[in-house]
Each structure stands twice: as structure tokens, then as C-alpha cells.
Amino acid sequence: MHAEKTKKRMTYQERADRLAKTVDIADKIIRYSKTIPEESKHQFLNWGQLLKDKALNPEPQFRKVVSIKYLENDFLIYWNESDGPDIDKFWKELNEKEIDFERKDTIQLVLKRKKIKNIHEYDNIIDTIVVSEQIGRINKEQVVDLNRLLNEFEQRQTKNKKQSTTR
């Protein structure tokens, strides 16, 4: 008989600290990047600091794990959906510092599963579908499939809202 390793649930503060460290790593990579245009660096840096501040100093009603998950998802979209030396360096540094975010390609995951399972995946696809097609990460057929899956998710959400208001 062997002991099964159980993963401890992280508290809000643990997740906020992890996100803050992640933003700091990204900040350093962005500042010294040779591939990110100078005009974009300022926006990236400000946005990262804004999310870090929201995570570390939340309004009381947002000091919940579900809220920090939104911030994590929003911050990681770029790092998950892009390619290149800066992106590879980012994930390598997270790994070296034992920051346990997992790199995910949400679009490919959803296409393979044929279903959008939550609002985070939905938001991610909405944010990246056009660029993904433009840069050739997905083809026209996959765009059609994703639009159908987005529509199905929206219908499920509407149906669930109607059911919860009639109870």
C-alpha cells in the first residue's frame, strides 16, 4: 500500500502571493524583452501591476478564492496563448521558482473535448479566437467549431439562469 499524495487547497492569500511573484517574473521579462514592441511594454507592465495590486489588496467582497482565480486566468491568457523566447523564459522561470501554474492551450483543450466547461475557458476563447486565426494557430474549420461551442455554452448559461430564477 502506498500513500497517495494529496494536494492542499491554497488560501486566498497564498494564491495572491503566488500571483504577485508571477507578475514580478513577467515584469522582468517584459522590461528586457527584445520581441515585445516598446509601445506595448508600458501597457503590459501597468496591467500586471494593476492585477497584482487587486490580488494583494482586494476589496473585502473580492477576498475569495473564486475572485483570485479570475485574476490568475486574466493574467495568464497572454502567457498561455503566445509563443516565443519570452514566453518560454516565463514558464521556465516559474518552474525554477516552483510556482505551480500550469501552461494550458485552452483553445486546443476545448476543441479536443468539444465542450467549454466554465466561464474562464469561455472568456479565454472570446479573447483569443480572432488572433489565433490571424496567426494561423487555428484554421477556419476550428473557428466554426469554437463559435458553435461558444454558442452552446451561452445557451447552457441562459438555461441555467432561467432555471435558477424559476425555483
N, C-alpha and C positions, 0 to 999 in steps of 0.2 A: 504494500500500500504506500502510495506517495502523497505527500502534502500538495494540495492544489494551491497555486499562488492566487490570492485574491487581490484585486486592485482596490485600494482605498479611495473612496469618493473624496474629491477635493472640495474644500470650503470655498466660499466666495473669495476670501482674502488670498488664499493660496493661488486661485486662478487669476486674480487681479495681479498678484506679484509676478506670476509666470508670464502674463501678457505684457506687463511693463518691461520685463527682461527681454522679451521677444521684440518689442518696439525698439528698445535700445540697440539690439543687434541689427535690426533693419535700418535704423537711423545711421549707424556707422557705415553700413554697406552702401546706402543711398548717397551719403556725403562723398564717398570716394569712388563712386561708380563712373566708369568710362562709357557705359552704354545708355544710362538714363539721361535724357536731354536736360540741360541745366534748368530750363523753364519748368520742367516737371518736378525737379528735386524739391523745390520750395513747397509745392502743394503736398507731395508725399510726406515730407518732414512735419509740416503743420498738422496734417491729418493724423499721422501716427501719434504725435504729442497730444492731440485732442482726445483720441481714443484712450491713450494711457491715462490722461487726467480723469476721464469719465470712469475708467476702471478703478483707479486708486481713490477717487473722491466722489463716489456716486451719491446722487440724491437718495435719501433713505428708502423710498419706494422701489428703487432700482438695485438695491444691495441684495440681489438674489442670483443664484447660480444661473437661472434661465436668462437673466439680463446679460451677464458676462459672456454667455455663450454667443449672443448676438454680436457683441463687440469682437470676440475672437473670430467668428465667422467673417465679419466685415473686413477685419484687418488681414486675414489670411487669403482672401479671394485672389488678390494680385499675386501673392507668392505661390499659390496653388495652380493658378491658371496660366502662368507665364513660364518661359524657358530662357536659358542663357546663363552666362557665368555668374551674374549677381544672384540669380535665383538658386543656383547650385551652391554657392557660397553661403547663402542664408540658411538653407536646410542643413548643410554640413556643420555650420556653427551651432545651430540649435541642437543637433545630435551631440556634438562635442561637449556642450554645456549641459547635456542631459535634460533639455527642455523637451517634454514629450508630446509636442504637436505632431500629428501625422500628415504627411503630404497626400492630398487627395485630388484626383481629377474628377470632379463632380459630374461633369458632362458625360464622360465615358462610363462612370459608375451607373448613372441614371439610364443611359442608353442600353447598357448591358442588362440592368434589372427590369427595364421597361416600365418604370414607375418612379414618380417623385414622392419621396416618403415624408418630407417635412418642409416647413417654411424656409429653413436655411438652404436646402437644396433648390427650392423654387426661386428664392432671391438670387442665389448664385447663378443659376441658369439665365434668369432675366438680365442680370448684369453682364454676362459674358457671351451670350449666344451670337450677337452680331459680330463682335471682334473675332470670336473663334472661327466663324465662317470666313471673315475677311482675310484672316491669316492662314487659312487652309487647314486648321485643326479639325474641322468637321466639314462634311460635304452637304450639298443641297438636300439629299435624302435624309440625312441626320437632322438637319434643321426642321424639316417637315415632321419627323418623329418627335423631336423635342417640343415643337409647338403643340402637337397633339397631346403630349404628356403634360405640358403646362396647362392646357385647357381642361384635361381630366382632373388635374389637381385642383384647379379653380372650382370646378363643378363639385368635387368632393367637399371642399371648404364651404361652399354655399349651402350644400345639402346639410352638412353638419351644423351650420349656424341656424338654419331653418328648424332642424330637429331640436336644437337646444332652446330655441325661443318658444316652441310649442309645448314644452314639457311643463 
